[in-house]
Amino acid sequence: MKTTERHTIPPADRVEIVDALCRFGAGQDLDDRGLFDSAFAAKARVDFTGPARRLGAFIPVFESRQVIGADRERADDARPVRLVRCRKGRP
């Protein structure tokens, strides 16, 4: 198992995390709303307020898959950092 500063992440969970990141990035890159949305739970919460504040910006907390995907079109220049190779059918 890999240990972070605060958490121990079981291998099966790491696979699921990588899969969600791949779906997020591919859904954004391919403009595939279904694929993008599948990366998030229905009640997902995305909070980038801390990093934004450090940059002098304000953004709200995004709560729910619907809200997270609502401004996807405005973010088409933003590409996630890919630390793993994502291949069709497997992370």
N, C-alpha and C positions, 0 to 999 in steps of 0.2 A: 504494500500500500504506500501511496505517496502521502507525506505529511506536510501540510502547510503550517504557517505560524500558529493558526488557531484550530485547524480542523484536520482530521484524517479522512481522506476521500477514498472509499472503497473502489476497486477497479471497475466494477459494474456501473457505478455512478459516473466515473470518469468517461466511460464509453457513452453513456446517455448525454453527458454534458457536451462532449465533442460532436455527437450527432445533432443536438439542438443548435450548436454554433454553426455547423455546416448548413443546416436548413435555413438558419437566419441569413447567412451570407449568400447562399445560392438563391434564396427567395428574393433577396434585395437585388443581386446582380442580374437575375433573369426576369425581374419584374413579375414574379409569380406570387401573387397575394396569398394563395392557399399554402404554398410552401413556407413563405415568410411567417404566416400566422401559426403554422404548425410548430414553430420553434418556441412558442409561448403557451403557458397554461392559460385557461380562460380567465383566471383571477391573478394573472401575472402583475408584478409591480417593478417598474424600472426607475431607479433613482440615481440620476447623474447630478444631483444638486451640489454635492461636495466638489467634484472636479470643476463644474461650471463656475461655482463661487470663487474657486482659486484662480480662475481665468477672468474674473470680473463680470461674469454673465449670470443671468437668472433663467432657469428653466424649471417648469413644474415637474412634479413626480408623475409619471405615466402609470395609471392604474387600469388594468384590464387589457386583454389582447386587442380588443376593438380600438381602444385609445392609443395603444402603442403603434398599431398599424395605420392610424388615421393620417398621420403626417409623413408617411413613408415616401410619398411623391416629392415632398420638399427636401428630402434627405438623399436624393439620388446621387449626389457627389460623395457622400460618406460611404466608405467601404470598411467593413470590419477587418481588423488585423487577423490574418490567418496564420496560426501557429502550427496547424496540422494540415496535411493534405486531405482534401475532401474529394472522394471519388464516388461516382454514382453507385448506389447500392450499399455502400459501407463507408464508415469514417476513416 
